[in-house]
Amino acid sequence: MKIGILGGGLAGISIAYFLRDLDCEVLEEFSRIGGHCKTKKKKGFSYDMGGHIMFSKDKEMLNFELKLLEDNKQKFRRFNQIWFKGRFIKYPFENDLHSLDKEDIFDCLYHFFNNPYPRPKTNFREWIYYTFGKGIAEKYLIPYNKKIWKIDPSELGLEWVEGRVPKPPAEDILKSALGIETEGYTHQLYFWYPKKGGIESLVLAFAKHVKSIVPNYKVNKVKKINNGWLVSDGKTEKTYDKIINTMPLPELLKCLDNIPKRVVHAINSLRYNSTIIVMIGLNKVKIKDKFAFYVPQEDTLYHRLCFYTFLNADHAPKGKHTVTAEITYYPGDKISKMSDKEIIKHTIVTMEREGFIDSGDVCETDLVNSRYGYVVNTIGYIDKLKIIREYFDSIGLHLCGRFAEFEYLNMDMIIRHSFELAKKIKDNGGMVTK
């Protein structure tokens, strides 16, 4: 049995690793594998395509990642914060109420314990108000989620929230307001990161064990033939007994013919945001005690800043520093119409205004624009996914990965899904069961 894997990101390479004792081939559009787990380099500065770090509630998968990296790993205590009214607040917001002004502390406490909002029925906005009360909701959670998702939280469904945004215990809220130390997301308290090579090192650690990876192969046709599949890039045709797709669903749709209208409509109605990563190279850095912090205020384009030389000196030339700003946008919005030069200028100007950097210390800049950044789980997306998955199950085309499954999967979850799918393929002689 020969298996073709479409896409060489983390999902594609990890599932090839788990199927390495079978005849597998990975087809990757670009010259380098990695997808969102690439590490970009420019004149000695390096940075990832997002603030990727390694942590997980799934200890089995986390330990597997660490074992795969061998000695190329190091552990950090997470000290992420939120930039709020000109000061740093510990992340998550509700675990550092003591650092707010007295009026804001009262507002958060009062509305948490006197909360008239009913149990949520349909959307994320309802869940935020019900779970946290008006004070915490309107000071941080609503503006930040509007900024990253580019729609109002009332348009987001509820299915993705459980396990990702836990409800804080009442005693933690009280302790937080009184200045008694509490921790919110304990599974995130410590994280791991490669010593060298950036997050791409994780993908390369998988790839060392993968027999066949074909770079520069942009799939433009996928067709079922007899009991197998034909895949083409317009120049070379390849045939496989089984296909696993890790490409984004909209890209897969372009490669297929005779897809039922209901499936086409379901895929085309899924929403996602694109991302821009702006890299700023600095001669001097002001912020040295944290890797990342969040910026909910509306007058900055970016929602998160990452200071890579907190992790190690491998990310910049000797004596210099690497900072990135992460921006989300939706095709057709104001950010999508800005030039790269305008976005870089805005990033530097607002970072200096807030006191994060001095513009005179900027010695290098770079920008990477990724079409597929975040899946946006709008209301009703579960029903659309049911239509899509039932169809692809019926034709025996398997989906794995964030944009192939259209789920908000972190790295550990992607690897878990790859592991489980590979296990089902092997256990069932090549047939995947639900």
Disulfide bonds with the S-S distance in Angstrom:
none
